[in-house]
Amino acid sequence: MIAEKMKGMVANSSAIRAMFEEGNRLAKLYGRENVFDFSLGNPNVEAPEAVKEALISIVKEEAPLELHGYTNSNAGYEEVRQAVAESLNERFQTEFSAENILMTVGAAGGLNVILKTLINPQEEVIVFAPYFGEYRSYTSNVDGVLVEISPDTETFQPKLTEFAEKITPKTKAVIVNTPNNPTGVVYSEETIREMARILEEKQKEYGTEIYLISDEPYRELAFDGVEVPYLTKYYKNTIVAYSYSKSLSLPGERIGYLVIPSEVADSCDVIAAAGVANRILGFVNAPTLLQKVVAKCIREKTDLTYYNRNRETLYEGLIQCGFSCIKPQGAFYLFVKSPIEDEKAFCEAAKRYNILLVPGSSFGCPGYVRIAYCVAYETIIGALPRFQELAKQYFQR
């Protein structure tokens, strides 16, 4: 018999993965080229050539026992952490050192590490809808309580008045994700400044520490010259979780890092506890080979022109069909308003045209669907006529 907590998690297993599996089923029936799977945020852009070159050179040059062994510290190789710190300092005028960086098994591993480090049972973690649904499970993993802020479906910026009202003495952490999954919205500097002001005020009011956790796997994927604020510069108790899954197209390699600035309250204890959490959660240390790779490829980036072409083509095509959607500023998702109230029924209707979408209720925002456009351009071109047929069911022409 499985654990009681797992029964609920199995019953509410990821709708994203379920759609992905449905795509595989339909592909066997109709052929992969006739299935338009927009369910999973799996990059379709190849990793930069420098990644392959780094892999080959490291394997050839490094001593195998050292390369494939445990790192001396659960935080990762010191020289890798220093390279990450120096890169951040150069880009964002910060003052990090190796001790402020902990290499992790992707941003997901980093989030679980920092929540394990900070959250006591029944303490609250605030998220802004729509949000990445796995935050529910990550918070449940440490017996925390997830508190949702309802979505502003006009701008998809956080509702800060509601945010201020829902902070309590039990609030321990706030998770923000910008550029956002699933909307592609970048939180403005004005939003971040006001959020920081509210947090400072509430810390003083309750005499507590509230940690702002910035989940940043999409930081490098921003379009039209949009600037993504670096949150440690606005609020001292900020911790950053980063992943190379999107920026270097390495989602399966599971490599990322946490930034725990020295300005964070009790930073020495937090840094030490995060290292222990990395070990006792079973990660032990981030993959050693990939640590070395990202250090060599610290200046590499993915090809944004590919994603931007997909973004423009799909956005314009859907608008012409009659669908409503805010144009994304970053990441690689469109968050489209369902033409009917029950977006799950709309997703089922789309499946009849071999189009796979993810319902917005998975992100705490029913009435919308997420479309991941990190697919082949040919998939988008092939899907648009199907979207046109789908739209005829709902819109008068």
N, C-alpha and C positions, 0 to 999 in steps of 0.2 A: 504493500500500500504506500503510495507516495505521500509526501508531507502535505498537510492541509493548505499551507500557503501556496504550494506548487499547483494544487488543484485549480485555484483561481487563476494562476498565471497561465496554465495550459489552456483553460477555457477561454481566456482573453488573449491568446497568442497573437503575435503581430499580424495585423491585416496586410501589411506590406509583404511579408514573407508568404502569406497565403496567396496573394495575387501573383507573386513571382512563381510559385509552384503551379498555379493555374495556367500561367503562361507556358510553362514547360509541357503541361498536358495538352493545351490547344496546339502547340507547335507540332506535337506528334500526330495530331489529327489533320491539320491543315497546312503544315510546313512552316518553318520558322519565319520565312519571308512574308507570310500572310497573317502573322500575329503581331500586334502593335502594343508591346509591353512597356508601359510607362510607370511601372510600379516601384522599381528599386533604384536607389541612388548609387548605382554602380558605374563609375566613370567609363566612358567609351573612348576616351582619349588615351593613347599610349603614354606610358611613363617617358620622361625625357631620355634621350640617348645616353646622357651622362650617368643615369642610374645604372644602366646595363654595364657601361664601362667601369663604373665604380665597383659593382659587384665582382666583375672579373678580376680587376686589379687587386682588390682586397683579398679574395680567395687565393690568388697566386702569391701575394706578398706577405700575408700575415701568418704567424705560427698557428697551425690548426687547433692545438690544445687551448691556446689563449683565446682565439677567435670564437670557438664554439663552447667555451667554458662559461661558468658563472662569472659575472662581474664582481669585483672586489666589494662594491657597494650596491645595495638594492636600488639605489638611485640611478645607476648606470655608469658608463665610462666617464671619468672626470673630463677628459679632453673633448668628448662629444658634448657634454653639458656646457663646457666653456664656449665651444663653438656656437651653440644655440644662443647662449647668453649674449655673446658679442654681436651676433647677427641682430638680435632684438634691440640691443643698445644702439646699433647703427641706424636701424630703421625707425625706432620710436623714441630715441633720446632718453632711454631708461638707463638704469645703473645696476643691472643684474650681474651676478657672477655664477660660477658653476653650482654653488651651494643653493641657489634659488631655483635650479632646474632639476626635475625628476623625470627621467625617461620612462614612458609608460607604454602599455599595450593598447595603442590608439587613444583617442579622446575618450572612448567608452571606458577603457580601463582606468584612465585618469580620473574620470568622474566618479567611478566606484571607489577608487582609492581616496579621493578627497572627502567624499561623503562618509566613508568608513572612519576617516580621521576626525571629522567634525561632529557628526550627528549622534546624539543620544536618543534612545527610544522615545517616541512621541514628540520629539522636537520637529518643527515645521520647516518645510522647504517650499518656497514660493516659485511658481512658474507662470509665464505669460502665454495664454492661449492665443493662437495655435502654437503648440510646442511638440518637440520630438517625443513620441509616445513612450519611449523606453525610460524617460525620466521617472515615470510611475514605478517601474520595476526597480530602478536604481535606488529610489527612495525607500521602497518597501524592503529592499535587501538589508537595510540598516534599521528597519522598524521605525522609520520616520513617517511624517504625515505630509502628503503633498497638498498644497493649497494653490488653487487655480485662480488666476486673474482672467476675467472674461475678455473676449476679443473685441477690439475696435475694428469692425469689418469694413470701415471706410478707408482707413490708413494702415491698419495692422501695426501701428506703433503701440507700445504698452499703454494701458489705461492707468495713469499714475495716481489719479484720485482714488480709484478703487484699491490700488496697490497700497497707498498710505493707510487706508482704512483696514486692510487685512493683515498688516504687520502687528504681531502680538509679542508679549514677553517670551513666547515659545519659538518665535521665528529665529532660526539659526543660519539659514542660507537662502539665497535667491539665485536662481539659474537664469541666465540670459543667453540667447543664441542669435548672433548677428554676424554676417548675413543669415537670415532665418530659414530654417527648415520647418514648415513647408512653403512659406510665402515668398521667399527671395527678398524680403524687405530688409534694408539696413537701418538699424536704429540710429536716429540722428544724434548729433552732438548735443543738441538742446535737450533731447530725451534723456541722454546719459547724465548730463549735468543735473537735471532735475531729480532723476532717480538717486544720484549720489547725495543730493541735498536731503532728500527724504530719509535715506538710510542713516545719514549722520544725525539727523534730528531724532529719529527713533532710537538709535543707540543711546543717546543722551537721556531720552525720556525713560527708557527701561533699564538703563545701566547694564546693557548686554552688548555682546559682539555679534554683529550680523555680517556674514561673509557673502560677498558677491562673486559667484562662480561664472566666468565667461567661457562658454562652450564654443570653440572657434574652428571647427573643421573646414569652414567655407571662407575663412578670412581672405584668402588670395583670389577668390572668385567674385570680384566686384566689377561692374560694367559702367561705361559712360563716365569714367573719371570719378566715380563716387568714392569718398573717403570713409573707411571703417574706423571709428574711434578705437584707440587702444585703452581699455578700461582701467588699467592700473594707474593711469595718469589722472583719473578723476576721483577715485575713491581708494583709500589706503587698504581697506580689507578686501581687496580683489585678488582672486586666484584664477589663473587662465588654464584651460584645458585645450590642447591643440592636437591635431592629427595631420599626418602627411597623406592620408587616404585620398583626399581630393586634390591637394596642391601638387602632389607628385604622382597621382593616379596609382596609389599603392594600398587600396582598401584591404586586400587579403593579407598583407604583410604585417598589419597590426603594429604600427609604430607611431608614437606621438610623445608628448611631454606635458608636464604640469609646470607652471610658473608660480612659485610661492615667494612673493617679494619680501624683503626684509622689513618693509613697513607694515606688513600684516601683524595684527595683534598676536603676541606669543609666537612669533615666527619661528624661533628656534625649536619650540616644542612641536609646532605644526609640521615643520620640515622633517624632524626626527620621526614623528608619528606617521607621516605619509610614507616614509621609507619602510617602516614596519608594516603598514597596511599593504604596501605593494607586495611584500613577502607573504603575509599571512592570508591574503586573498588568493594566493596560489600563482600569482604572476611571477614572483621571485625577482626577475628583472626583465626589462624590455628585450626583445630579440637582439642578440649581440651583433650579428652580421648587419642587420638593418640600422642599428645605431651608427655603425661605421659608415654606412652608405649615406645616410642623411647628413652626416658631418661633411662628407666630400661634396654633397649636392646642395649645400645650404643656400646657395643663390639661385638654384634652378626653380622654374615655375612651369605650370601646365599651360597649354595653348588656349588662351581665352577666346581667340577668334573662332575656334570651332564651336564652343559653347554659345558664343554670342550669335553666330549664324543660326544655330538651332533656336535660340531664344526669340530672335526677331521673326523667323519664319513661322514658328508655331504660334506665337502670340498674335501676329497679324492674321494668320489663318483662322484662329479660333474666334477672334473679334469679328471677322467677316462672316463667320458662320452664325453669329448672334450671341455667342457666349460672353460672359462678363468676367473680367479678371484684372487685378492690379498688375501693372507691368513690373516684373521683378528687377531689383537693382543688383542682385548678387545670387550666389549659390547656383543651382541648376534645376529649379522647380517653378512651375506655375501653379497658383492656387485659384482654381476656377469655381465660380459660384454655380451650384447645381441649379438647373432650370426647374426642378421640383424640390419640395421641402425635404423629402427623404432621399438624401444623397446616396444611400446604399442601394436603393431601387434604381437610381440613375446609373450607378456603377454596373448593376446587373444588366441594364439595358445596353450599356456600352459593350459589354462582353458579347452580345449578339452580333456585334460588328468586329469581334476579335480585338477590341480596344480594352486594355487593362489599366484601370485607374484606382487610386486609393481613397477611400472615404475620409472626409474631414473629421469625422467623429474620432478617428484614430489619433488625431492631434488636438482633441479637445475643442473642435470647432465644427459641429455638424452643419450641413447645408452647403458644404464645399467639397471639392475633390482635388487631390494633389496629382500633378502630372510631372514626372521626372523626365526632363529633356536631355539627359546625359546619354543619349542613344545615337545610333547612326543617323546621319542626315537623311539617308534614304528611308529610314523608318518614319520620319516626320512627313516627308513628301508622300509616302504611301498611305499614311494615316489620315491625311487631311480630307481626301474624298470620303473616307468612312465617317469622319467627324461631321461632314456636311450631311450625309445621310442620317446620322444620329440626330443632328439639329432639327431636321424636318419633322421629327416627332414632337418637338416642343415649341418651335417658333413659326409664326405665320410669315410667309414671304410674299 
